[in-house]
């Protein structure tokens, strides 16, 4: 038996726990201020003051204000992976998996609509849609690839190409929804639009079965 599989990681020490708590305070202070004032209008001094630490402490955890955006993105990616695991998307079949993936993304955004809107604005201003790896496209692409392999989806498709299309329509719907997120009548619009778009795409993606 591989001993690595049974090795328990060492407990986190007090110093490391304290560092994690300070990092969390800084992160939460930053995103609260981004929601209240906007990304551009928030300074590192204000983040440090809100977190009740010295200004220099900020740079022990984040090299620049833009790194808060990276931390936000990492949390969303982790939430997507966890949500997919909990939903059983990997064993549900490609079509069901795509629907579950969108459902998880919708839930992540609707849980904190004001934060989503504020951070999307910061994300775009920082050029992240171009600079960052297209993680969501890769997740979609993996689901599509499994569907092609199982004969559930059209074999002539490029899984990554379809994943990029799904990511693009997801982000487009997300930007529109975030722009309306202060309107209580718009709370369901993200799910409705994405479900309709996915159904339209599935109509052309589903493999034609011979009678």
N, C-alpha and C positions, 0 to 999 in steps of 0.2 A: 504493500500500500504506500502511496506517495505521502510522505510525512507532511508535505506542504499543505495538503488538503485538510489536515486536522490541526494545524498550528493556529492557536488563538492569538490575534494581535495583542500586543502589550497595551495595558490601560493608558489612557491619556493622562499625563501628569498635570499637577496644579498649574504650573507655568503655562503649559499649552492651553489648558482650559481658559485661563485668564486672557491669553492672546485671542482665542476664539471669541470670547465675550466682547473684547474691545473691538475686534473687526466687525462683529455683528452690530454693535452700537453705532459704529461709523456708517455701516451700510444702511441701517434703518434711518439714521438721521439724514443721510443724503437723499434717500428716495422720498422721505417725508417732505423735505424741502423742495425737491424737484416737482412734487405734486402741488405744493402750496405756491411756489414762486416761479417755477420753470427751471429747466436745466441751465440755460445761459445766465439767468439772474441769480443763481446760487453760487456762492464762493466757497472755497475750501475753508476759510476762516469760519464761515457760518456753520459748515458741517461739523467742524471740530467743536465749536461752541455748543451746538445742539447735542453732540455726543458727550460733552463734558470732559474733553481731553485737550491737551496742548496741540497747537497747530502742527508742530513737528511730528506728533504721533500719527497723524494721518498718513504721512509718507513712509511710516514703518509698515503699512498695510496696503497702501495703494500709491503707485508712483504718480498718478495724476487723476483728476476728477473723472476723466473718461473711463478709467478702470472700473468705476461703479457700474457703468453700462455693461461691461464684460461680466461682472459678478451677477448682474440681473439676468443676462442671457444664459449663464451657466445654471442658474437656479431653474429657469424655465426648461432648459434641456433635461435637467434631472427630473423635473416634475413630469415631463412628457414620457420619459423612459419608465418612471414608476407607474404612471397612469396606464401605459400600454401593458405593462406586466400585470397589473391588478385586473385589467379588463380581459386578459387572456387573448389579446389581439393576435398573438403569434400563432395560435392554434385555431383561429376562428374562420380561416379562409380569407382570400384576398379582398373580396368585396366587403365582407363584414369587417375585416381589419382596417380598410380605408375609412369606413364609416366610424369605427371606434377611435381611430387616430384623430379624425376631425372632431369628434365629440370631446376627446381629452383636450385638444387645443382650444376649443370653444370654452370649456370649463375653466381652463387656466386663465384665459383672458377675462371672462365674466366675473371671476371671483374678485378681481381688483380692477374695475374698469378705469378709475381715475389714474391709478398707477400705470396701467397699460398705456393709456393715452399719453401720459407725460414721458414715459420711457421710450415709446415709439418715436416721439418727436426727437428726443435726444439721440436715439439709435440712428435715425436718418441723418441728422445734422453731423454726426460723427463719421458718416460714410460707411456704416457697418453693413448695410445690405449688399454692398459691393465687396468689402474687405473680408467679411467673415465667411467661414466655410458654410455651405448651404445644408446645415444639419437636417432641417425638416425635409428638404428634398431627398436626402439620402434615406431618411426613414420611410417616406412614401415609396421611394424607388425599391427598397428591400421588400416591401409588401407586394408591390407590382411584380417584382421578379419572381416571388413565390407563386403568385397567381398565374404567371406565364408558364412556369415550370409544371404546375399542376393542371394546366389546360383550362383554367378558369377564365383567364384573360387572353386577349388576342396575341398570338405568338409573334406577330410582326412588329410589336412595339419595342421601343427602347425603354427599359425600366427607369433609367436615370433621366431620360428625356421626359417621360411622363411625370416622374417625381418633381422635376423642375417646373413643369406646367402646373401641377397641383400646388406647389409652393407659391408660384406667382399669383394664382387666383386666390389662394388663402391670404397672402399678404395684401392683395388689393382689397379684398373684403374687409380685412382687419383694419386697414387704414380708413376706409369709409366708416366703419363702425366706431372706431376710436374718435373720429371727428364728431360723431353724434352721441358719444357716450354720456354726455351730461343730460341728454333728453331721455326721460324715463320711458317714452314710447319706443325707443330704439333698442331696448334691452334684448329683444328676441331677434333682431334683424340679422345678427351675425350668424346664428344657427340656421335661420331660414335661408339666407343667401347661399351659404356654403353647402347646405344639403341639396339645394336646387342645382347648384353648379356641379356638384359631384354626380348627381343623377344624370345630368346631361352628358358628362364625360364617360360615365359607366355605360351609357347606351351605345357609345362608339368603341369602348374598350372590351366589352364582354365578348368572349369567344363564341362564335356561332356554332351551335351543335347541330349535327345532321340528324334528321328525323328518322 
